[in-house]
Amino acid sequence: MSEDPAVGDILDLLSDEYARDILAATSVKPMSAKQLADQCEMSQPTVYRRVEWLQEYGLIEEQTQIETGGNDYSVFAATLSEFSLALADGDFETEIERTEPPAFPGQDEQDTADRFTKMWENL
């Protein structure tokens, strides 16, 4: 998303308790829809509706969790790191800071052996 959403739109989204619960949970670690439903005490359809809304505004991203045996599944990770609202000269302005998760486990490791170890542990 190239520009931040309108003030009202982002406030509507962040005023939703389910959306906030999903953001909070996925800011700790990527989680599947089932894990989110269990942890946040909501139905899976509610999780998917809120995730779609959060994705629309670039506040959460979908990743694929690779499993041996071919049972891959989607997990969701929050990309929102900070939201601010300011009132200046009669106008409200929002600022959204997003994080960029590593493309693969170990990407941020400097040592090749450490990078390989992190990648191997996450297979």
Backbone as a ProteinNet text record, in pm:
[ID]
protein_1_A
[PRIMARY]
MSEDPAVGDILDLLSDEYARDILAATSVKPMSAKQLADQCEMSQPTVYRRVEWLQEYGLIEEQTQIETGGNDYSVFAATLSEFSLALADGDFETEIERTEPPAFPGQDEQDTADRFTKMWENL
[TERTIARY]
85.1	0	90	69.8	160.3	129.4	5.5	-27.1	-111.2	-108.1	-183.8	-332.1	-416.8	-561.1	-613.4	-736.5	-801.4	-813.6	-814.2	-820	-938.1	-1056.4	-1176.1	-1166.8	-1110.9	-1099.9	-1008.9	-893.6	-799.3	-851.6	-920.4	-978.1	-1090.7	-1171	-1274.5	-1211.5	-1106.5	-1039.5	-981.2	-908.8	-843.5	-940.9	-1063.3	-1163.2	-1228.9	-1206	-1263.2	-1180.5	-1244.6	-1174.5	-1110.5	-1180.4	-1125	-1000	-1004.9	-888.3	-768.7	-794.1	-685.3	-629	-716.6	-669.7	-582	-621.8	-543	-408.2	-407.1	-280.4	-188.3	-243.7	-162.3	-102.7	-184.8	-136.8	-30.9	-53.7	40.1	162.3	164.4	286.2	390.4	346.5	437.6	499.6	415	462.2	355.2	395.8	296.5	204.3	76	-22.1	-119.2	-166.9	-267.7	-405	-501.9	-638.3	-693.2	-663.7	-710.7	-646.9	-516.5	-448.8	-507.1	-532.2	-590.7	-730.5	-810.4	-945.8	-941.3	-849.9	-837.7	-786.7	-680	-618.9	-706.9	-769.8	-849.3	-996.2	-1033.4	-1170.5	-1271.5	-1250.4	-1344	-1353.7	-1455.1	-1471.6	-1370.4	-1341.8	-1250	-1303.5	-1435.1	-1483.9	-1459.5	-1474.3	-1445	-1298.1	-1210.8	-1066.5	-1039.9	-1093.7	-1067.6	-1121.3	-1238.9	-1293.5	-1203	-1158.7	-1072.3	-935.2	-881.4	-750.9	-759.2	-867.2	-884.5	-886.7	-955.6	-964.2	-826.7	-753.5	-619.6	-522.8	-535.8	-451.2	-479.7	-604.3	-644.3	-567.7	-537.9	-465.5	-316.8	-269.6	-127.5	-79.1	-167.2	-128.6	-94.9	-120	-90	-55.6	30.4	63.5	47.6	23.3	7.6	139.3	178.1	298.9	260.2	338.9	312.6	405.7	346.5	422.7	442.9	567	599.6	609.2	541.5	543.3	588.5	661.1	698.2	570.5	564.7	445.7	347.9	381	299.5	177.8	165.6	51	81.7	117.4	148.8	21.6	37.8	-77.2	-34.6	-132.9	-106.3	-97	-4.1	4.8	4.5	-32	-43.7	48.4	115.1	208.3	175.3	169.4	142	258.8	228.1	331.7	323.1	216.7	201.2	297.6	380.4	468	429.5	374.3	335.9	228	133.3	27.9	20.6	17.2	3.8	-100.7	-165.6	-268.8	-233.1	-228.2	-192.7	-296.9	-320.3	-408.8	-323.4	-317.2	-236.1	-309.7	-323.9	-387.2	-524.9	-602.9	-739.5	-753.6	-644.4	-649.1	-591.4	-653	-598.2	-504.1	-393.2	-297.4	-261.2	-254.6	-213.2	-78.5	-6.3	119	122.8	151.7	159	299.5	362	493	474.3	532	520.1	657.2	657.6	781.2	787	905.2	926.1	986.6	906.7	963.2	1067.8	1162.6	1263.6	1198	1256	1202.3	1213.9	1313.8	1329.4	1397.9	1375.5	1440.1	1591.9	1655	1800	1852.1	1764.5	1808.3	1891.6	1858.7	1928.5	2058.6	2088.6	2212.9	2330.5	2440.2	2560.2	2647.2	2655.1	2738.6	2663.9	2729.7	2666.9	2619	2698.7	2658.9	2533.2	2526.3	2407	2285	2304.2	2194.3	2141.2	2232.7	2192.4	2119.8	2170.7	2108.1	1965.5	1943.4	1808.4	1715.5	1767.1	1685.6	1648.8	1745.3	1723.7	1622.6	1633	1542.4	1398.6	1378.5	1244.4	1187.1	1249.5	1195.3	1076.5
-116.9	0	123.5	212	324.2	441.3	460.5	571.9	521.2	595.8	556.5	580.8	496.7	511.7	638.7	673	789.3	770.1	881.4	878.2	794.4	822	750.1	600.8	561	418.7	345.6	405.1	337.6	337.3	444.4	445.9	343.7	327.4	223.6	85.9	60.1	-69.6	-92.2	6.5	-10.1	-3.4	42.8	43	-94.4	-182.2	-316.8	-404.5	-455	-535.3	-659.7	-726.3	-846.7	-815.1	-706	-667	-635.4	-565.8	-533.6	-660.1	-754.5	-881	-958.2	-959.1	-1029.2	-960.9	-828.3	-755.5	-784	-781	-805.7	-946.8	-1045.4	-1184.3	-1207.7	-1152.1	-1176.6	-1086.8	-993.3	-913.1	-990.3	-1094.2	-1177.6	-1285.6	-1353.6	-1457.9	-1481.5	-1528.1	-1560.7	-1672.5	-1660	-1757.3	-1792.5	-1917	-1962.1	-1910.6	-1921.5	-1878.8	-1959.6	-2087.4	-2171.6	-2127.3	-2102.2	-2055.5	-1921.5	-1832.1	-1702.3	-1718.3	-1806.4	-1829.2	-1880.5	-1972.3	-2027.2	-1922.3	-1854.6	-1757.9	-1635.9	-1587.9	-1464.3	-1490.7	-1617.5	-1657.8	-1598.7	-1632.5	-1591.2	-1704.2	-1700.1	-1804.7	-1784.7	-1892.5	-1881	-1788.8	-1790.9	-1694	-1548.5	-1520.9	-1386.1	-1353.4	-1450.3	-1430.3	-1394.4	-1473.3	-1449.1	-1313.5	-1273.4	-1141.7	-1029.5	-1038.7	-933.1	-934.1	-1051.4	-1061	-996.7	-1021.8	-961.4	-809	-757.6	-613.4	-557.3	-626.7	-583.2	-587.2	-689.1	-698.6	-585.2	-546.3	-437	-308.1	-288.4	-169.1	-194.8	-312.9	-344	-356.9	-396	-406.6	-549.1	-643.8	-784.4	-849.6	-950.2	-1020.4	-1170	-1235.3	-1380.8	-1443.9	-1548.6	-1624	-1770.7	-1848.3	-1991.1	-2065.4	-2146.2	-2230.9	-2364.8	-2397.6	-2521	-2635.5	-2742.9	-2860.7	-2981.6	-3072	-3196.3	-3274.7	-3344.4	-3420.3	-3341.4	-3215.9	-3137.9	-3070.3	-3068.1	-3003.9	-2858	-2781.7	-2640.8	-2564.9	-2456.5	-2375	-2230	-2142.2	-1998.9	-1956.7	-1866.1	-1798.8	-1649.1	-1573.1	-1429.3	-1359.7	-1254.2	-1179.1	-1030.6	-963.5	-819.6	-744.5	-645.1	-558	-418	-392	-262.7	-256.7	-153.2	-136.2	-12.3	88.7	210.2	284.4	339.5	421.8	549.6	663.4	789.3	877.2	957.9	1050.5	1187.9	1285.7	1421.9	1519.4	1622.5	1731	1856	1907.7	2026.7	2116.9	2241	2340.7	2297.3	2234.9	2197.1	2068.7	1997.1	1871.1	1757.5	1640.8	1520.7	1455.2	1411.8	1339.8	1209.2	1102.4	973.7	936	860.3	804.3	658.6	572.9	429.4	383.1	318.2	258	107.6	49.8	-94.4	-159.5	-283.4	-360.5	-451.1	-486.1	-582.6	-707.8	-814.6	-937	-995.9	-1070.2	-1132.4	-1222.1	-1227.1	-1310.4	-1458.5	-1493.9	-1632.4	-1632.9	-1738	-1745.1	-1740.3	-1660.4	-1649.8	-1542.1	-1474.4	-1372.5	-1264.1	-1230.5	-1122.7	-1166.8	-1295.5	-1346.1	-1308.8	-1267.8	-1229.7	-1351.1	-1444.6	-1562.2	-1666.4	-1721.4	-1818.7	-1941.7	-1989.3	-2107.5	-2078.3	-1959.7	-1922.4	-1909.4	-1854	-1840.2	-1977.1	-2069.4	-2204.1	-2273.8	-2258	-2319.1	-2269.9	-2138.5	-2080.9	-2133.1	-2141.3	-2191.5	-2336.9	-2416.6	-2559.4	-2581.2	-2504.4	-2517.7	-2485.5	-2404.7	-2361.2	-2437.9	-2545.4	-2627.9	-2707.3
0	0	0	-92.3	-109.9	-17.2	21.3	109.5	225.3	334.9	451.8	428.6	489.8	470.9	538.8	506.2	565.9	717.2	789.9	936.4	984.9	930.8	974.6	951.3	836.6	804.2	901.8	929.6	1018.7	1162.1	1203.7	1338.1	1351.1	1245.9	1246.6	1265	1190.8	1198.8	1338	1389.2	1519.2	1636.7	1612	1719	1734	1637.6	1641.6	1735.7	1840.7	1941.5	1881	1789.4	1727.4	1645.5	1570.5	1490.3	1580.4	1690.5	1784.7	1848	1884	1943	1844.5	1718.1	1615.6	1597.4	1591.2	1578.4	1696.1	1816.9	1936.4	1934.5	1901.9	1901.5	1793.9	1675.5	1564.9	1570.8	1665.2	1682.9	1762.6	1833.4	1912.6	1825.2	1747.5	1655.8	1550.5	1432.5	1329.2	1378.6	1348.2	1394.6	1283.2	1286.3	1190.3	1233.7	1145	1177.2	1294.4	1297.4	1409.1	1539.5	1538.4	1659.5	1705.7	1611.2	1645	1703.5	1643.6	1693.6	1837.3	1865.3	2000.5	2098.6	2063.7	2155.4	2178.8	2074	2083.6	2112.9	2125.1	2156.4	2058.5	1930.9	1825.9	1724.1	1640.8	1540	1426.9	1354.6	1241.9	1132.5	1101.3	1002.6	1045.8	1176.3	1227	1208.5	1235.8	1216.1	1070.4	977.9	835.7	789.5	838.8	800.8	850.3	975.8	1029.9	964.4	937.4	870.1	731.9	660.1	527.5	538.4	638.5	661.5	697.8	784.5	824.2	705.3	620.5	501.4	403.5	393.9	304.7	336.9	464.3	508.3	532.4	496.7	508.8	651.6	744.6	884.7	927.2	838.4	865.4	732.6	738	614.4	631.9	521.1	519.8	478.5	550.6	519.6	510.1	440.3	430.8	525	612.2	704.5	634.9	605.4	535.5	635.7	607.8	693.5	612.9	677.7	610.3	586.2	476.4	442.1	357.3	326.9	235.2	295.1	426.7	490.2	522.4	421.4	440	477.3	553.4	591.9	606.7	608.6	619	764.9	790.1	919.8	891.5	991.3	975.7	1074.5	1027.5	1110.6	1098.7	1212.6	1214.1	1152.1	1072.1	1017.3	1078.7	1153.9	1220.8	1338.4	1342.1	1458.2	1537.9	1469.3	1540.8	1463.5	1538.7	1481.2	1563.2	1495.3	1567.7	1499.3	1581.2	1534.8	1589.5	1503.1	1545.1	1492.4	1570.2	1530	1516.6	1395.1	1369.3	1271.1	1307.6	1221.2	1172.7	1260.5	1226.7	1147.6	1123.8	1048.9	1131.9	1117.1	1179.1	1079.2	1128.7	1045.1	1114	1036.3	1090.8	1032.4	1109.2	1059.6	1101.8	1006.3	1031.9	999.4	1096.6	1071.9	1066.4	964.5	944.6	953.4	998.4	1003.4	881.7	844.5	735.9	796.2	810.3	866	771.4	824.8	739.6	634.5	516.9	409.4	443.7	523.9	566.5	702.9	782.3	913.5	898.8	979.9	976.2	884.1	813.5	718.1	784.8	908.8	977.8	1043.5	1039.4	1098.5	1008.9	1069.8	994.9	960.8	1053.5	1034.2	950.7	851.5	762.1	837.8	932	1009.3	1091.7	1152.4	1229.6	1139.4	1020.5	924.6	885	854	815.1	930.8	1053.6	1169.3	1187.6	1178.2	1191.8	1082.3	961	850.3	876	917.7	940	1052.2	1160.5	1274	1236	1135.3	1096.4	978	939.5	830.8	877.2
[MASK]
+++++++++++++++++++++++++++++++++++++++++++++++++++++++++++++++++++++++++++++++++++++++++++++++++++++++++++++++++++++++++++

